[in-house]
Amino acid sequence: MARPRVVHLINSLGRGGAERLLCDLHGHWDRVDETVIALLDSTDSVGPGADGDLPEHWTALGLRHPFNPLGWRRLERELARLEIHVLHTHLMLADVLGRRHAQRHPSIRTVTTLHSPAEHYLGAPHSRPGLLQRLYARVARSTPGAWVGVSEQVAESFRSHPRWHAPVRVIENGVHLPRAAAHADGGKALRSDLCVPTGGVVLATVARLVPSKGHEVLLEALARIDLPGIVSCWAGDGPLRRPLERRARELGLSERVHFVGTLADVGPLLAAADVFVLPSLREGLPLALLEALASARPVITTHASGIGGRINAAEAGVVVEPGDPVALADAIVRLAGSRDLRERMGRGAAALAEAHFSARRCASDYQDLYEELLAGDPAMH
């Protein structure tokens, strides 16, 4: 039987969760041949290798503007030269352009991964959607193929949305395992750089500095905590960096909250951390959270993470309601005050990641889906 060619189409190869998912899945495709095409230019491109170089059959088109028809025609030429059995799209622009291409080529099977809740793609249920959101809903109605949510919570947000009419199945994200052991030395060096006192507790947060990640709630929580030795280290960048730095100064937290910007590798930060904190207000299934679990770090997050029930059941951390600084502060105090609890929850975190969130499992689930879609294609037999 011929190996099918799966082409992944994605907006860019920047340092977002969808991009990191493709990097983690690279090397686990044992039943298909993989091609990756990124549409847009990116100033911080990331590849699966240690040096960030793109592997064979990965292409960045380098389009400078998402709505340039000349760039779209360039994409059409790139897709036309390939033999594509499955076109797998990621993120809104790539989803729309990829599905429109597949619509003109009925032999191509289409898979779209929905990386965020429905409001991101379609707008709030009872508000007027934006232009791209309206186009997205129209393309979804008119193109066949599979739609995949990265968590049950994401899938349900689409099923219940009044502007959505397609079935959505669930394939949860996965990450490489294990993580922490390879970065132990880097973690010790980072704790020294942060001037963490003996017995101090490092809280790590890895997320873009955007409203949906809830950083301001975390600042309000930290301002309520009167415990010595707590250091909060934030990796990531974004439009809220200056407002958040200013708010940290206003709350007297400048010595306790460290903004370290975008990191090429978050492994040393996770190795340095005692607790991982992700106070999201809205999420899909964040890769950073899964990486923390895989690094055997206890987590504090919200029910917006999409796997709060799993975290509670595995005793892998503490889950609070989104936007609640009091509950978030209580959770931080609870874990900061007990090394035994952190170690026990860290073991639960590692077991949870191993059981449910490995990149190998994720790639296998997707390959099962590809084979299901191609089952009636005689060329594949």
Steps between C-alpha positions, in 0.01 A plus 500: 500500500633847408586741778268800482641849472365729773557873449470717810405858420551753780507880529866526603775320688513744790505392863130431550334184626387370160851549360660321795254215459622440143859508624426246773313271259788507250680167518190311617339466156571131437212431259493815285741729316496852645523840333458831686423832327495824702336801338634810671838643578597465867770679695535214750459186293542171678588160359499152653879471522717628781633774269155603381577418134211378289519135391457371148147551365435793735452830315439855621351701210581825678187688394511848651126567519221252578247658262712543188342314203842472335616303802193278480580421137853411601356257752275351231804435280685341789209269584437415133850363453457252784324166505273551801291224652409684821517876552517571875446866587581695816385853601240723337666632184653163411167331570311728262758491218565127537136401498427723200783323314366157597154605383644540149680163526243242620756217521673674792377404846497787750566512875485821701623524859310753711761631744282750690139525618227587249478869592850554358397359161135603484454789742279501808173312440273804513730771361581602143804303380794659321567460128741205536267338754206527258714353223609220734140400578413504128801285407415257780148456363613448142802269528503132599767342717582443864507764776706422811493679834815487712291434811145397583441853626601649163289248310194572714540876449454440125217248536300747706573809287199619296713576191661154488348195332777240450592204724815549710702212638775524762872424472682647797839666453821321588861591585836328511572289809696527724608862542652594834807277536675643192487854641599451864825698472329784313233510769759541776672781307170681446410483869837658574438775240161572660665525845256249647571475875560167672161339544344742250227397259509579127166540322540463121251634248543443126247682281464789261432829677145539369170551688377141468794362704396673824836650602333797668301261721830337600644840595196570718542157662871553569424838659283317756778261606722591793747213483876556463702323232237478223641590157271510194674462164302576184613377157327646197443830333211692351307826493432502876863492609537870584158531671574188707846626598343831602230322703765284671681817610175654627436188711856494637583175322796609287746296710280189497378487138759453225412551133751296299345532153466226241725200565626275222483211746283504813664184635740678740217716634282196568797326664553807721133521596338360812148571371361583156222763497272567202206726598325496160163658443454321165699210350505208262738245650824690572824325407685683778273340757561154354876565496485588869314178577755304296775668702342365821407846622183552704271746325262772607258586222135577432209303363558688173801273441272227362638224723415622849312182579797285397740708709276467806448127452876438463579727797742678267425851623230746602228627266311824573235706325626744233535860611503429876814650659398393853474132405820526297685652797370226731623232259847659478527524880391137535766364265772745601457396860545125453793337323346158561180608324698639205695177464186285521316712244810502278489121488132520413579751224761274340267200513218703341722619216633149437151347493318758287716773347796348316581616147515137389139441609386822334670414169354149510148636552537734203637221280199288591279788384691539172460129430130522579456784249704319232339160550294531181788623282626214273835676455574435867456122472 
